[in-house]
Structures are given as C-alpha cells and as structure tokens.
Amino acid sequence: MYYDREAPGRYLETFIVASWAEHLRQHTRLTQVDRALEARLMSHVHGEPKAHHLIYARSGRHVRPVHA
C-alpha cells in the first residue's frame, strides 16, 4: 500500500502474480472474510476506484514499444 504525498487521500495498492491466469483466478477466490473486509474498506473510498493492469515488459531485442 502506497500513499501519494502529492495527492492527499490517494492510495495505491499493488499486487504481483505469476501470470494473467492467476490474476483472473483471484477474482473468483474471495472468501466471506475477504468480502467483508473489502466492504469495510470501500466505505472509506470516495468515488469509484480505478484499476490499472501493468504487465512486466522484458528487456531485449524482441520487445517492441507500443505506440498509441
């Protein structure tokens, strides 16, 4: 969990998993305790949280930059 000193009240939570498949499995494995904790945390959130998915970019000659 990170706190953004330049944007008071903004926090960043990160997760690292071995694969995209593992990430997708995490969405289906919430326990009742997990759901209760998430509901408690969401009671402190203003607005809808944004999720960003960052994928590890390997260095090397086979990687090409993506241009939007």
Long-range contacts (C-beta under 8 A, 24 or more apart in sequence): 9-46, 20-55, 23-53
